[in-house]
Amino acid sequence: MRLSQLIASIAEPPRPHAQDRPLPSSLARFVLWSGGWHQVAVCALSVAVFLLNAAPIETQRRIIDTAVHAGRLAAILRLAGLQFAIILTFGSVKLAMNVYRAWLGECATRDLRLVVTRKLENLQVDDLALSNGTGLAMILAEADDIGAFVGSSLSLPIVEIGFLASVFAYLAVLDLRMMSVSLLILMPQFVFVPVMQRAINRRVAQRTRILRRFGEEILSRSRAESSARRLDEVFTINLGMFETKFALNFLMNLTYSLGSLLVLGIGCMLVVQGRTEIATVVTFLSATGRIVDPWNDLVDWARGLALTIVKYRLVAQAIEAPSGGVSSLPAAAR
């Protein structure tokens, strides 16, 4: 039996059995409504993942320190074996967590589609924008993005924030001065990441509204010319999004590189002055390198959260929209 089937056989998350059951008004409520107690279970796995992920930093430092001080080979082998066991356990727990996340995401996607489908079953023709086949197709496509985010909406920040907190706490115990230098790597990103992310969010909302207009206009011959103009607008918006996104990635990578150089320079200076050990410097370089991916994942999660909130709001408004709701969605979503 596959792991996903085992999880599904234990218990299913709540299902929207009632045909008239309304969609939750916010994304946060939908996450809890769809996942139920499974969100708690996957969060517990997340705690184990970040603790196991941080443990090898200390075993690595001990291996290097033992070798530098001409320690016994048996001690080095024991530490290496311990690190291998930690890595193997970490990989196994993370595998289970990722499969659990994916299963929760698919459940959320199915829940959202069930709500839309059951809503359609009670509609009169032209009662809602959902009765338009094109609008319905767009909403069901958007359900994939929403569901994929729901699966990791709570567990991902727990893993990444927990790992970052444990690493910086460990580094502070090891050497508070070097930890302060390492923290400087992330500080500039608190300035430019939110600003640039808000610009991306505005473009995503604008693109979603334009695509829904396009879906309505393309069915009308009299509006074919305006529908072609919509594609040009989407093209321009997408290019702007790419430019902003790649500029954001460039600035983040630049801060990481400069931060690592700063840690290396100050660490070597302290070693020369006899105020720290080479194993400590290597540990800090390793730790600063390992915080890059978790921090990037956390930034991506925040970006996904903002975008999914926009998409979920548009879907919820489409379901509850009055007659002609697809064309009225842009005004409602502003």
Secondary structure, 3 states (H helix, E strand, C coil): CCHHHHHHHHCCCCCCCCCCCCCCCCHHHHHHHHHCCHHHHHHHHHHHHHHHHHHHHHHHHHHHHHHHCCCCHHHHHHHHHHHHHHHHHHHHHHHHHHHHHHHHHHHHHHHHHHHHHHHHHCCCCCCCHHHCHHHHHHHHHHHHHHHHHHHHCCHHHHHHHHHHHHHHHHHHHHCHHHHHHHHCCCCCHHHHHHHHHHHHHHHHHHHHHHHHHHHHHCCCHHHHHHHHHHHHHHHHHHHHHHHHHHHHHHHHHHHHHHHHHHHHHHHHHHHHCCCCCHHHHHHHHHHHHHCHHHHHHHHHHHHHHHHHHHHHHHHHHHHHCCCCHHHHHHHHHC
